[in-house]
Amino acid sequence: MNAAKHHPSAEPSGISWWFEDALQAEGGQVASAVLTGELRVDVAIVGGGFTGLWTALALKERSPTQTIALIESALCGSGASGSNGGKVHGYWASLQGMAESIGEDAALAVARAGTRAQDAIRAFATTPGRDVWWREAGNIRVSTASAQDKKIDGYTSMARRLGVPDTAVALTAEQVAARCRSPVFRGGVLFPEGANVHPARLARALRMAAIEAGVAVFENSPMIGLDRGTPNRVRTPQGQIIAREVVLATNAALAGEAEAKPHLSVFSSYAVMTEAAPARLQQMGWAGDEGIADLRMFLHYFRKTPDGRVLMGSGSGPIAYGGNTADPALTQDPASAARAERGLRRLLPIMADVAVTKAWGGAIDISADRLPFFRTIPGTRIHYGCGYSGHGVNATYVGGQCLAALVLDVKDEWSSLPLCTRSLPRFPPDPFRTLGARAIRWGILACEEAEENEQSGPMLARALAAVPRVFGLRIGTR
């Protein structure tokens, strides 16, 4: 076996395999114009990822006469939207945690909104002429250690309790193996509402749809300042937008904004992509298009591509101090990339000598209760949305609808969701927030790695892993 194949072929970066492939499919780097001079519109949207683009399309659908300009600091889809695992699912797998934090009725309302989003994304992705690799076969969470087995019942019992038993179906070890064989897979739970997509191609398709709908899209045009007023002024290096309404859709960067900062922390996730190995997938019986994840807190998530590659991600990257999204550890941490690759080799040992061709990392905007939130800054017409906590492909459609409702100042099924109305829990202030989170991260990782060897974590690790419950936070809660 070639030992060199056990390490990413290149140092991890902030540019994903997905985004490189999407640009290649377009025939190269095709950018919109840079914003120059002054532009006056009804709505200015800052951020050309999923949230900003879905918001623009929602506004055009609801109020076609609205003039809208969208700016993106680089290219649309080059950030988190084009770097994630491309797993599309709503909140049925989050029922238990949501019921504990916002109540059972509110949890059901959010989960049903996710189903509406799933239907809408499916309709967009499967429109003839859009090659975004939509594949729909559900999502599976698998136990890979005896300590994880009890979590399966938590999912299914909560679904039964809330009257939606079909949303979470227990799988025996044999049923898991019938879908994907691995010597470490035990039982599991199937969430039928789930799909995979090429996230960067989806982002670029949304960009094109927004342009075709009449949205003025400017790339390589970062916001360097926002002057609040009536109207507001969004400043870029070479121009400015004057707008009555402003939507901030900048993902983890909102951790630097005073209104969002108390409720947001910036973690990171790393992923590796293998070379194409369809024969190996056939050997393990992975014939379907399920997205799969283990039952760790800092989980491994994985899926395959149409040409037989496997993406393996690990949500266990470094935590930025003070929400600093410029921290290079968020995109260039070799240890985190190596952890994702070790997950690949352990969970899918038949891929042991299949080369990794790309490794990358990126920031995740984690909210204190693991749910996104959408708000209008009091006394202004500036709106923002963030806190997707690693589950943004589906939830950004919900976010676009919520933000459109806030811009139009209407009370509807979206703006009435708990995502727009609940009281937001806070993280402790720094340095306690970051240093404490880093210690808890170490404790959870140590415990989960020990459990995979059927051992108990060190006493200190177990104590640190239990700390979030003291503060009533879901982040890091085991």
C-alpha positions in Angstrom: 0.0 0.0 0.0 1.3 3.4 -0.9 1.7 5.3 2.4 1.7 8.7 0.6 -2.0 8.2 -0.2 -2.8 8.5 3.5 -2.3 12.2 3.4 -3.9 15.0 1.4 -2.0 15.5 -1.8 -2.0 19.3 -1.1 -2.2 21.4 2.0 -5.8 22.3 2.9 -7.1 25.6 1.5 -10.2 27.7 1.5 -11.0 26.7 -2.1 -13.1 23.6 -2.4 -13.1 20.8 -5.0 -16.7 21.8 -5.7 -15.9 25.4 -6.6 -13.0 24.5 -8.8 -15.3 22.0 -10.6 -18.1 24.5 -11.0 -15.8 27.1 -12.6 -14.5 24.5 -14.9 -18.0 23.5 -15.9 -18.6 27.2 -16.8 -15.5 27.2 -19.0 -13.4 29.2 -16.6 -13.7 32.0 -14.1 -16.8 33.9 -15.3 -17.3 37.0 -13.0 -20.0 39.6 -13.0 -18.9 43.3 -13.2 -17.2 45.0 -10.3 -19.4 47.7 -8.7 -18.2 51.2 -9.7 -19.8 54.6 -9.0 -23.1 55.1 -7.2 -26.2 52.9 -7.6 -29.6 53.6 -6.1 -31.9 50.7 -5.6 -34.7 49.6 -3.3 -32.8 46.7 -1.7 -29.0 46.1 -1.4 -28.0 42.5 -0.6 -24.5 41.9 0.8 -23.3 38.3 0.2 -23.5 36.1 -2.9 -24.0 32.8 -1.3 -27.1 30.7 -0.8 -28.8 33.2 1.6 -28.3 36.3 -0.4 -29.3 34.6 -3.7 -32.4 32.9 -2.3 -33.4 36.3 -0.7 -33.0 38.1 -4.0 -35.1 35.5 -5.9 -37.8 35.5 -3.2 -38.0 39.3 -3.3 -38.3 39.2 -7.1 -41.0 36.6 -6.9 -43.0 38.4 -4.3 -42.5 42.0 -5.5 -41.2 42.0 -9.1 -40.9 45.8 -9.3 -38.3 46.0 -6.5 -34.9 47.1 -7.7 -32.2 44.9 -6.2 -28.4 45.0 -6.2 -26.3 42.1 -4.8 -22.6 42.4 -4.1 -20.2 39.6 -3.4 -16.6 40.0 -2.1 -15.2 37.3 -4.4 -17.3 35.1 -6.7 -20.8 33.9 -5.9 -20.6 30.5 -4.3 -16.9 30.8 -3.4 -17.5 30.8 0.3 -19.4 28.4 2.6 -22.1 27.9 0.0 -19.7 26.3 -2.5 -17.6 24.5 0.1 -20.0 22.4 2.2 -20.8 18.7 1.8 -23.8 19.3 -0.4 -26.2 17.4 1.8 -29.7 18.8 1.6 -32.1 18.1 4.4 -34.4 19.9 6.8 -34.7 19.6 10.5 -36.4 16.2 11.2 -33.1 14.9 12.6 -33.0 17.9 15.0 -36.4 17.4 16.5 -35.1 16.3 19.9 -32.8 19.2 20.4 -35.3 21.7 19.1 -38.0 20.4 21.3 -35.8 20.9 24.3 -34.7 24.4 23.4 -37.8 26.0 21.7 -40.7 23.6 22.5 -42.4 20.8 20.6 -44.8 22.9 18.6 -42.1 25.3 17.5 -39.9 22.4 16.7 -42.5 20.9 14.4 -43.1 24.3 12.8 -39.4 24.6 11.9 -39.2 21.0 10.6 -42.2 21.5 8.4 -40.7 24.8 7.0 -37.6 22.7 6.2 -39.8 20.3 4.2 -41.3 23.2 2.2 -37.7 24.3 1.5 -36.7 20.8 0.4 -39.6 20.8 -2.1 -38.6 24.3 -3.4 -34.9 23.4 -3.8 -35.8 20.2 -5.6 -38.0 22.1 -8.0 -35.2 24.6 -8.7 -32.4 22.0 -8.9 -34.3 19.7 -11.3 -35.4 22.4 -13.7 -34.3 21.2 -17.2 -30.9 22.7 -18.1 -29.6 22.9 -14.6 -26.8 20.3 -14.0 -26.4 20.5 -10.2 -26.2 16.8 -9.5 -29.4 16.6 -7.5 -29.7 13.0 -6.1 -32.4 12.1 -3.6 -32.2 9.0 -1.5 -32.5 10.2 2.1 -29.9 10.6 4.8 -28.6 8.0 7.2 -27.0 8.4 10.6 -24.9 5.3 11.6 -23.6 4.2 14.9 -19.9 3.3 14.8 -19.4 2.6 18.5 -21.5 1.0 21.2 -21.7 4.4 23.0 -23.5 5.8 20.0 -26.2 3.1 19.8 -28.5 4.7 22.3 -28.8 7.8 20.2 -30.7 5.9 17.5 -33.7 5.5 19.8 -33.6 9.2 20.7 -34.3 10.1 17.1 -37.1 7.5 16.5 -38.8 7.9 19.9 -39.1 11.7 19.5 -40.5 11.3 16.0 -43.1 8.9 17.3 -43.9 11.2 20.3 -44.6 14.2 18.0 -46.7 12.1 15.6 -44.3 12.0 12.7 -42.9 8.5 12.9 -42.1 8.2 9.2 -39.5 11.0 9.4 -37.0 8.9 11.4 -36.8 5.1 10.7 -34.6 2.8 12.7 -32.3 0.5 10.7 -30.7 -2.7 11.9 -27.1 -3.4 11.2 -28.1 -5.7 8.3 -30.3 -2.9 6.8 -27.4 -0.5 7.0 -25.1 -3.0 5.4 -27.7 -3.5 2.6 -27.2 0.2 1.7 -23.4 0.6 2.5 -21.2 -2.1 4.0 -18.5 -1.2 6.5 -17.1 -3.3 9.4 -17.6 -0.4 11.8 -21.2 0.3 10.9 -23.7 -0.9 13.5 -27.4 0.2 13.5 -28.6 3.4 12.2 -31.5 5.7 11.5 -32.9 6.8 8.1 -34.3 10.2 7.5 -36.2 9.9 4.2 -36.1 13.7 3.6 -32.6 14.1 2.3 -30.7 14.7 -0.9 -27.2 15.4 -2.2 -26.3 18.2 -4.6 -23.2 19.8 -6.1 -23.2 22.9 -3.8 -21.1 25.2 -5.9 -23.0 24.4 -9.1 -26.2 25.1 -7.2 -24.8 28.5 -6.1 -23.7 29.4 -9.6 -27.2 28.4 -10.9 -28.8 30.6 -8.3 -26.5 33.5 -9.4 -27.6 33.0 -13.0 -31.3 32.8 -12.0 -31.0 36.0 -10.1 -29.4 37.8 -13.0 -32.1 36.5 -15.3 -34.7 37.8 -12.8 -33.3 41.3 -13.1 -31.1 41.4 -10.0 -27.9 43.5 -10.5 -25.1 41.2 -9.4 -21.6 42.5 -8.7 -18.7 40.2 -7.9 -15.3 41.0 -6.5 -17.0 43.9 -4.8 -16.6 43.6 -1.0 -18.5 45.8 1.4 -16.0 48.0 3.2 -18.5 50.1 5.1 -22.2 50.5 5.9 -23.6 53.9 6.8 -26.9 53.4 8.5 -29.6 55.9 7.7 -32.7 56.7 5.7 -31.6 55.5 3.2 -28.6 53.3 4.0 -25.3 53.5 2.2 -23.3 50.3 1.4 -19.7 51.2 0.4 -17.3 49.1 -1.7 -13.7 49.9 -2.8 -14.9 51.5 -6.1 -18.5 52.3 -5.6 -21.5 52.6 -3.3 -25.1 51.5 -3.2 -27.9 53.8 -1.8 -30.8 51.6 -0.6 -33.8 51.9 1.7 -33.4 48.2 2.7 -30.2 46.3 3.3 -29.8 42.5 3.8 -26.6 41.3 5.3 -26.1 37.7 4.1 -22.4 37.2 5.0 -22.6 34.0 7.0 -19.9 33.7 9.6 -18.7 37.2 9.0 -21.7 38.4 10.9 -20.0 37.3 14.1 -18.2 40.6 13.9 -21.5 42.6 14.0 -22.6 43.8 17.4 -26.2 42.6 17.0 -25.2 39.0 16.1 -22.0 38.6 18.0 -23.5 37.5 21.4 -25.3 34.7 19.7 -22.7 33.4 17.3 -19.4 31.5 17.4 -17.2 30.6 14.5 -16.1 27.0 14.3 -14.7 25.3 11.2 -15.2 22.2 9.2 -12.7 20.3 6.9 -13.3 17.9 4.0 -11.4 15.7 1.7 -12.3 14.5 -1.7 -11.0 11.2 -3.1 -10.2 10.3 -6.7 -12.9 8.5 -8.6 -13.2 4.8 -7.4 -16.5 3.5 -8.6 -15.4 -0.2 -8.3 -14.7 0.3 -4.6 -18.2 1.7 -4.1 -19.6 -1.3 -5.8 -17.6 -3.6 -3.6 -19.1 -2.0 -0.5 -22.6 -2.2 -1.9 -23.0 1.6 -1.9 -25.3 1.7 -4.9 -27.7 4.4 -3.8 -27.3 8.1 -3.3 -27.7 8.3 0.5 -25.9 10.9 2.4 -24.3 9.3 5.5 -23.0 10.6 8.8 -21.9 9.0 12.0 -23.4 9.7 15.4 -20.5 11.7 16.9 -21.1 15.3 18.1 -18.2 16.5 15.9 -19.5 14.2 13.2 -18.1 12.7 10.1 -20.3 13.3 7.1 -19.9 11.7 3.8 -21.4 11.2 0.4 -20.4 10.1 -3.1 -20.4 11.9 -6.5 -21.8 10.6 -9.7 -18.4 9.6 -11.0 -17.6 7.6 -7.9 -15.6 10.0 -5.7 -16.2 10.1 -1.9 -16.3 13.3 0.1 -15.5 12.9 3.8 -16.0 15.9 6.1 -15.3 16.4 9.8 -17.0 19.1 11.8 -14.1 19.3 14.3 -11.9 22.1 13.0 -10.4 24.9 15.0 -12.5 27.6 16.7 -11.7 31.3 15.8 -11.0 33.6 18.7 -13.6 36.4 18.9 -15.3 35.3 15.7 -12.3 36.2 13.6 -13.1 34.8 10.2 -9.6 35.8 8.9 -8.0 33.3 11.2 -5.9 31.0 8.9 -6.7 28.0 11.1 -10.2 28.0 9.7 -8.9 27.1 6.2 -5.3 25.9 6.5 -5.2 23.5 9.5 -3.4 20.3 8.4 -4.4 18.4 11.5 -8.1 19.0 10.8 -7.7 17.8 7.2 -5.9 14.8 8.4 -8.7 14.0 10.9 -11.2 14.0 8.0 -9.0 11.6 6.1 -8.6 9.3 9.1 -12.4 9.3 9.3 -12.5 8.2 5.6 -10.0 5.4 6.2 -11.7 4.1 9.4 -15.3 4.4 8.3 -14.8 3.1 4.7 -11.7 0.9 5.0 -12.2 -0.4 1.5 -11.0 3.1 0.4 -7.8 2.7 2.4 -5.5 3.1 -0.6 -7.6 5.5 -2.7 -5.9 8.8 -3.1 -7.2 12.0 -1.7 -7.1 14.7 -4.4 -8.2 17.8 -2.5 -8.6 19.0 1.1 -10.2 22.2 2.2 -11.6 23.9 5.2 -14.0 26.8 6.0 -15.8 28.7 8.7 -19.2 27.6 10.2 -21.5 30.1 11.9 -22.6 28.3 15.0 -25.5 29.7 17.0 -26.0 29.1 20.7 -29.0 26.8 20.1 -27.8 25.4 16.8 -30.6 27.1 14.9 -30.4 30.0 12.4 -31.9 33.3 13.2 -33.2 36.1 11.0 -33.7 39.6 12.4 -34.1 43.3 11.6 -31.7 45.6 13.5 -33.9 47.7 15.8 -34.4 51.2 14.5 -33.1 50.4 11.0 -34.1 48.8 7.8 -31.1 46.5 7.9 -31.8 42.8 8.1 -29.5 39.8 8.6 -29.5 36.1 8.9 -26.9 33.6 10.2 -26.3 30.7 12.6 -26.9 27.8 10.2 -24.6 25.7 12.3 -23.4 23.4 9.5 -26.9 22.8 8.0 -27.3 25.6 5.6 -28.1 24.1 2.2 -31.8 23.6 3.1 -32.1 26.3 5.7 -30.8 29.1 3.5 -34.0 28.8 1.4 -36.0 29.3 4.6 -33.6 32.2 5.4 -34.3 33.8 2.0 -38.0 33.6 2.5 -37.7 35.0 6.1 -35.5 37.8 5.0 -37.7 38.7 2.1 -40.7 38.9 4.5 -38.7 41.2 6.8 -37.7 43.4 3.9 -41.3 43.7 2.7 -42.4 44.1 6.4 -45.1 41.4 6.1 -46.3 38.9 8.7 -46.5 35.5 7.0 -45.7 31.8 7.6 -42.0 32.6 7.3 -41.6 35.7 9.4 -43.8 34.0 12.1 -41.4 31.1 12.5 -39.4 30.7 15.7 -36.3 31.4 13.5 -37.5 35.0 13.4 -39.2 35.4 16.7 -37.6 33.3 19.5 -35.5 34.7 22.3 -31.9 34.1 21.4 -29.6 32.4 23.9 -26.1 34.0 24.3 -22.7 32.6 24.5 -20.5 33.7 27.4 -18.3 36.7 26.6 -14.7 36.3 25.5 -12.2 35.1 26.5 -14.5 32.5 28.3 -16.4 31.9 25.1 -13.5 30.9 22.9 -11.1 29.4 25.4 -14.0 27.5 27.0 -15.2 26.2 23.6 -11.7 25.1 22.7 -11.4 23.1 25.9 -14.8 21.6 25.4 -13.9 20.7 21.8 -10.8 18.9 23.1 -12.9 17.1 25.7 -15.5 15.9 23.2 -13.0 14.8 20.6 -11.0 12.9 23.3 -14.2 11.2 24.5 -15.4 10.3 21.1 -12.1 8.9 19.9 -11.9 6.8 23.1 -15.5 5.5 22.5 -14.6 4.4 19.0 -12.0 2.1 20.7 -14.7 0.9 23.1 -13.0 2.8 26.0 -14.0 5.6 28.4 -12.7 9.0 27.8 -10.2 10.6 30.3 -11.9 12.0 33.4 -10.9 15.6 32.5 -12.2 15.1 29.0 -15.6 13.8 30.3 -15.9 16.7 32.6 -15.2 19.3 29.9 -17.6 17.6 27.5 -20.4 18.0 30.0 -19.8 21.7 30.6 -22.3 23.1 28.0 -25.3 21.6 29.8 -24.4 23.8 32.8 -25.0 26.9 30.5 -28.0 25.4 28.8 -26.3 25.5 25.4 -26.7 22.8 22.7 -23.3 23.5 21.2 -21.0 20.7 22.1 -23.7 18.9 24.1 -23.3 15.2 24.0 
